[in-house]
Amino acid sequence: MTDTHAQLPRRTVLAAGAAGATLASAPLVASTLASPATALAGPAANAVFRHGIASGDPTPDAVLLWTRVTPTPESTPGSGRGPRVTVTWQVASDARFRNVVRQGTVETAPWRDHTVKVDVDGLAPGRWYFYRFRCAGATSRTGRTRTAPAHDALPDHLRFGVVSCANWQAGWFSAYRGLAARDDLHAVLHLGDYLYEYAPGQYGYGQSERDIRKHKPAREMVALADYRQRHAQYKTDPDLQDAHAKFPWIITWDDHEVTNDQWRRGAENHQADEGDYLRRRARAHRAFDEWMPVRMDGTAKLGDGDRLFRRLKFGKLAEISMLDLRTYRSKQVEQVAFPVPQPDPALSDPDRTITGDRQLEWLKDSLDNRRAQWKLIGNPVMIAPVNFASLPDDLVQPVNDVTGLLPEDGLPYNVDQWDGYTADRRRVFSHIRDHAVKDALFVTGDIHSGWACELPYDASTYPLGDSAGVEFVCSSVTSNNLKDITGSPPRTTSVAVEEGIKANNRHVKYLNFDDHGFSVLDLTPKRAQMDWFVISDRADRDATIRHETSWVTRSGTGRIERVDRPVGGAR
């Protein structure tokens, strides 16, 4: 890779279409720039850059840029065919690229599936930038990205989109359209299940599991070519492309990026005739590294490691610690079914882990009041304790079908989340209590439903005791929820389940098993607020979007309360 570094002027005027904003000394506030969706470069760009562009993992002086090129018709994803080509990249302080501040070239070829990842440094903190790529006579659309604030800065607020669990076959990605329509986000957090492994006809829309859109390739992804082609398919979705082009993304994985309910040495959805599991996982991780705007093992290089847990600091206001809760975890416990169903004692075995020893110590280091005010944990599976014992018998299986919330024998625990690894959760909560950690905020995906929870040290006596922090859980983009599994009308069966869970878990303040959508998390020195937005119907490409609810935690309290309005005057 070669690059040149142009001097960034002290004051710069940015233009995007007809809109403009002065940004050289701009604080970290909501942007009013026009969407880069309007900045397309014609048919040639659509052919060469058909998988879009993206940016991610912003730091105060750097951001990672991504694209995939199709230089010839035969250079299709996963094919291993096509020429070695040179791709030019540019970063500018204005949308018309009159002031290019960084630029360079990079080579790509079939060995990396013609993907491009560039870690652009030498940028100024807390600023918007524009970027584009050129290859084979075509110019990509223009993307917009933003660096993080300086380490010693105290922004007046930070605002993030929050999403998880986007299943192509279960519907259209209207939630991504909702994010792309906004101009007030500084980044998007994706908490896992960015894509799904299933073949057509598996895990589709609702009870019938019909496919709104069919996966390619037309089989479960197992080989490297399968993973590459599936990533490529998801990257053709126009709403996802717009959201990637509009904001930098901060992404972790959950299980479906490899296969369902994976653990350190295996997975529920991996059979012997699919070959060695660790080789399958290595192929999945390789494709993820190629196709995602993330730093793995701290770099943009391919093949130098697959460590995904990492921190990103946003001044003194917040630090984001993104977890990997699949690669290092112990196997989920087996259940004891006689004489009556009961949990395996291994649930609390101190030798079992969901994080792995190294990541657990790293997480404890993240939970330090000296690092930043808000300790924001990107948490792929729920950490709040949840007891499902009060559910009616006829609802246990439908709840379980949503995402494996309950084991099949009806035990009141979800052994795939932190409830199945209570020793690790106890270590995390004890660290928070022993070190008087304030403003620990876990932001979670995975379970296709919206939750707002406090994190009690002792759930059995709560709310008499204290809380270790707060957990906000976003709903799924499209993956099935309880209403979808049962086929019941909205706000009927699910309401009984939600009220039963809240009655039996007094730290759970909000729960929505009905809806799909996205969330917006807004942080200030005084409070953190999560807004939930929901869509009308996944099967409708033009689904409407509305605000559902908002919850806030005041700094230093570890408690939550409902508020009436979303941030930013959003719809």
N, C-alpha and C positions, 0 to 999 in steps of 0.2 A: 504494500500500500504506500502511495505517496500522497503528501498533502502540503498545502501552503497555508500560511496563517496571515490573514490581513488584519491590520490594526482596527480595533473596534472603536469608533468615535464616541466621545463622551455623551453626546446627545444625538439621537436618531429618531427619525419619523418613520413609523411603520404604516404601510398601506395594504389593505386586503380588499380588492374590488373597489367599491366606493367608500369603504370605511377606513379610518385611520386612527392611530393612537400614538402619543408621544411616550416612549418607553425607556429611554436611556437611564433615567433615575427613578423609574416607576416602582412604587411599592408593590408587594404581592397582593394584588386586588383582582376582582373579576375583570375578565377581558371583554371588550366589545368588538373584537375583530370579526370579520366575516368568515363564514365557514370555508375551509379549503376545498369543500366539495364542489365549489364553483370554479376551482382552478384546474380544470382538466386540460389535457394537451392533445386531444383528438384521437382518431382511430389508431395511429401508430403506438401511442402510449397505452391504449387499451389492449393491444396485442402483446407488446413487450412487457408491460408492467401490469398484467391482468390480475395479479395477486395483491396489488396495492402497495402501500408504504406504511411505515410505522416508526415510532420512536419509543424509548423506554428508559427506565432506571436513571432518572435525572439526578445529578449531583450539582453542587454550586458552580462547577466549571466544566461540566461535561454532560453529554447525553448520548445514548446509543441509537443509531439509525439503522433501519432494516428495510430491505425490499427483496423481491425475487424477480429475476428477469427470464423471459422466454425469447431468446435471441433468434431461434429458428422454429418452424412448426413442429419438428420432431423433438424439441427440447422440453418435453412435458415432464411434470413432477414424477419422480420415482422411476423414470425410464432409463436413467444412466446414459442418455444420449444428448448430443449437442456439442457445440464448440466451446473452447475456452474464450471468454470475452472480457473486455475491460469496461468497467462501469465508472462513470464520473459522478461524484457527489458534490453538492454545494450547500452551504449554510449561509444565510443572509439575515440581516436585521430588518429587511423589508420584503414584502410579498412579491415585489417586482424584481428583486435581486439586483437592485442598483448598488447595494452595499454588501458585497459578499465578504464575510469575515473568516470563513474557512472553506477550503475546497481540496479535492484530491481525487485519486483514482484507486481502484481496487480490482483485482481479477477474481472471477468466479468461473466455475466449471461444473461438469456433472458430478464430480466427487463430492461436492457439497450441495448438490441439487440446485445449482444456479442461484443459491441464496446469497445475500450480501448483508454483512453486519459491520458497522463502522462505529468505533467509540471515539466520538469527536470531543476533543478537549480544548482548552484555551478560551472557553466562553466566559461571559460575565454572569454573576449570580442573579437569580430572581428576574430573568428577562425572557420575553417571548422571542423565538427565532423561527425562521422559515427554512425549509429544506426541500431538495429535489434531487433526482437522479437522472442520468442520461446514459443510454446504451443503444447500440444498433440503429442509430439515427432517430431515436425517439426520446422524448422527455417525459418524465413521470408527472403526475399531478403534483401540486405543491402541498406539502405538509406543514403543520405548525407544531412547535414544541416549546417547552419552557424548562429552564434550569431551576434547581432548588435555590432557596435563599442562602446567603452566606451563613457559615456556621455560627457566627456571633450576632446574626440579625434576629429581631423579634417581630415577625410579621403580625399584622393586626388580625389576620385569619388565614386559614388554609382550607381548601374545599376539594373534595375528591368524589368522583363517581365510584360506586361499589357494585360489583356484579359477580355472579358465579353460575355454573351449571347451565351451559348452553348446548342443547341437544338438537342438532340439525334436523333430525327426522321428526321431532316433536313439534316443530312449528317455525315461524318466522322470527327473526331477531329484532322485534320492535323495540325491545329495551335498549339495544344499542342505538337505534334511531333516536330514542329519547335523550340519550347522552350526547349524541352528535349535534342535536338541536340546541344544546346549551352553549353559552359563551362564558360561563363563570367558574369552570373547573380548572384546577391546576394540574391534575393527573387523574387517571382511572386506576383503581385497584381491582385486579381480577384474582379471586380467591380459590380458583381451581375448577376443574372439569370444563376447561375451555373447549374441549371436543370429546366425543364419545367413540368407543371402540366397536360398537355393535354393527352387525350386518343389517341390510334392509329387512324389514319385517320384524325386527326386534326392538323393543323399548321405544315405540312410537308414541302417537298422540292418544292419551286417555285409555279408557278401558279396552277399546278395540286394538290399540297399539298400531293404528294405521299410520303410514308414513306420509306426513305432509310434504316432505322432500326426502328423496332416497340417498342414502350414503353411497359414496364412491371411495374405494372400490366396493363392489357388491359382495363383500365378505367381511368378517371380523378382521380388524387389523392385527397382524402378527409379525409379518416381515417388515424390513426397513422400507421397502417400496410402498407397502400398505400405509404405514404411518405418514410417509411423505405425501402420498396422494390425499389422505384424509385431511392433513393440515392444509394442503393446497385448496381443497374443496371449501373448507370453512373460510379461508382467506378470500374467496370470491364473493362472499355475501356483501352486498353494497352497504348495508347499515353498519356492519362490522368494519368495513373499509373506511367509511366516513368517520367513525369514532376513533379508529387508529390514527387517521390523518389529522384529527382535530386536537388531540391531547397526547402527552406521553403516558405510557401504561407501565404499571408495576405489577408483575404477574408471578403467581406461584402455581404449583400443580396440586391436584388431589389424586384420586385413584384412576379416573377414566382416561387420563392421558397415557396410561399404560394399559390397565384393565381393572375391572371392578374389584373393590375390596382387597387391594394389594397390600402386602406387608414385605418385610425384609427379604424373604426367600421364596415367596409364592403369592398367590392370589386366588380368590374364590372363582374368578372367571378365567382361570388358566388350567388347561387339561394336559395330560401327558402327551397326547398326540399333537400338541402345539409346540413341542420342543422344550428346550431348557428355558426355565423362566428368567434367569438372570441375563441370558442372551437376549431374550425378548425385551426385557426392561432396558438393556443397553441400547437396543435399536430405537425404542421409544424415546429415550433420553437424547439420543443423537438427533433424531428428527425434531424434537422440541428445541434443542440448541440451535439447529439450523433455521427454524421457522419462527422463532419468537424473539422479540426485542428485549432480551434479558441478558444479564451477565451471569454466566455460570462459572463457578470457581473464581469469581471476581473479574473475569475478562470477557471480551467479545470473541476470543479465539475459539475454534472448534476443537474438540478432542482433548482438551487439557484438564478435564474433570467435570463432574456433574453435580457439584455442590450448588444448591439453589437457595438455601437459607442465607439471608444477607440483610444488612441494614442500610437505610437511606435517611439521611438527616435533613430536616427542613428547618434550619435555624434553631433557635432556642425553644421554639413553640412545640415541635414534634419530631420524633424519630420513629420511622416505620421499620419494624423487624418482621420480615416475611419468613414464615416457617415452612418446612418440608416435613409433613407428618406421615409420609408413606415409606420413604427409602430406608429408614433406620428402625422402624417399629417392629416390635415382637408380633407374633401371630395373634390374631384375635382369639379370645378364650373359647373353649368348648363348654357346652352347658351340661349340667347335671340334671337329669329329668326324672329322678326317682328319690323318695316315693312321691314327691311333688316337685315341680320345676323350681330350681334354685340356682343362684349364680355360682360359678366356679370360684373357689377360693383364690385362684390365680388372678382374679380381678385386681386384688390389692397386693400381689406379689411384688416386692421391691426390686426383683431382678428383671421384671418385665418393663418395657419402655415404649412410649409412643414417639419420643423425640430422638432417642439415642443419647448416650452420655455426653458426647461432645456438644451436640446442639442444645441439650438441657443447660449445660453450664453457660453456653453462649446466650441462651434466653435469659438466664438469671442476670448476666452482665447487662443485657438490654434493659432490664427492670431496675434502673438506678436513677434516683432523682437528679443526679448530677448531669445526666446525658441530655435531657430535654424535659419540658413540662409534661407533655402528653406522650406516654409510652404506648405507641400504637402497634398492636400485634396483628399481623396478617395471618389469620388462624384458619386453616382449611376445614377443621371439624370442631363441633361445639365443645367448649370447656366447661360451661355451666352444668352443674349436676341436675339431671332430670329424671324423676321417678314417674313411670307410667302405670303404676299399680292400680290406679283408680279407674282405668279405662274399662268400659263394657267389653265383654268377651268378643262380641260380634264386630267390634271395631279394632281389635288388636291387629289382625292380619292386614286390613287396609292401611292402617298407619305404618305397619312394617313395610308394606309394598312401596310406599313413597320413596324411601331411600334406605331401607334396612334399619329404621328407627328402633325396632324391637326384634329380638331373636324369635325364631319361629315357635318356640315353646311358650311364649308369652311372658318371659321374665321381664321385670320392670326396668331394664337397663339397655342402653344402646352400647354394645360392646365394641363398636367400630369407632366411637368418639372417645373423648377423655374419660367418660364413665367406665370404659373398659380398661383404663390404665390409671387407676386412682392413686397409685404411689407417685407417679410423675406429677399429677395435678396437686397432690399434697405438698410435694417439694416446691412447686411454683408458688402456691398460695402461702406456704410457710416463709418462703423468701420475701414475699411482698410484706407479710406481717412483721417479720423479724427486722427488716430494714426500713420499715415505715414508708414504703413506696406509695406515692400518691399518683393518681391519674393514670392508672393502668387500664387501657381500653383495648379489648379484644374485638376484632372485626372479622366475621366468620361467614362462610358459605356452606355448601355441601347438602343441606337437608331440605332444600326446595320449599322453604317457608320463611316467613319473617318473624323474628324474635327480638325482644328487648329484655335483658335480664341483668339483675345484680348477681354478684359472685360471692355467695356466703361462705364464710369459713366453716360454718356448721349449718347445713340446710335444715336439719331436724328442729332447730330452735329459732330459726330465722322468722321474723326480723329482729329478734332480741339481740342477736350478736352483730358483728361488724361484717363489712363487705370488702373483699380484696380488690374489687374494681367493677367494671361494667363490661357486658358483652352485647354487641349489636350484630344481628344475623340478617343478611340480605336474602331475599327470595331468589328463586331460579329465573334465568332468562326464559327457558322453555321447558325444562325437565319436569316430569309429572309430579303433582302434589296430591294431597288427600282427596280433594274434590274430583280431580281427574281420575284417580284410581277407583273411587266408589261410583262415579257417574252421577253423583247427587247434585241438585241445584245449588247455586252459591248460597253460602251462609245458612246451611241446614245441618247436615251431618257434621261438618267441620266445626260448627259452633259448639256442639256438645263435647267434642274432643278437646277443643281449645280451653273451654271452661273447666273441664275435668283436670287437665294438666295444670292450669294455673291454680286451681284450688289445692292441688296436692304439692305444688311447688311455689311457695309464696314469694320467691325471688323472681319468678317469671311474670313480668308485668304486661307484655304484649306478645301475641302469637297469632299468626295468620296462615292457615293451611289451605287457603283458597286461591291465592293470586300469584301471578308471575310479574316480573318487572326488574327494577333497579333501585338503588338507593343513592343518596347524596349525604356525605359526611362533612360537616363544617366544624372546624376547630377555631376557638379564640382563647385568649388567656383566661377567660372567665367560665367557658363551658364548651362541651362537645355536643353537637346535635346531629341526629340521623333522621333523614326524611325518607320514607318509603313511597315509591311511585309504582303503580300497577297498570298493566295493559288489559284491554278488553277481551281479546281472544287470540291465542297463539296461531290459530289456523287462518286468521285474517291478516293478510299482508299490510293492510292499512289500519290495523288495530289502533284504537284510541288509547291515550295515556292520561292518567289522573293521579293526583296526590291522594295517598291513603291515610297516612298518619305520620307524626313526628314525635320523637322522644329526645330528652336532653339530660345530660349529667352535668351538674355544677362542679367546678374544679374543687378537688379535695374532699368530695363527699362520698364517692363510691355508690351513689344512689341515683335513681332515674325518675323522671316525671314526664308526663305527656304535655306537649305544647300544641297550640292551635295551628300555627302557620309554618310552612317550610321556609328555608332560608332563601334569600335572593329574590323574593317576590315571584317564585316559580309557580307555574300553573298547578 
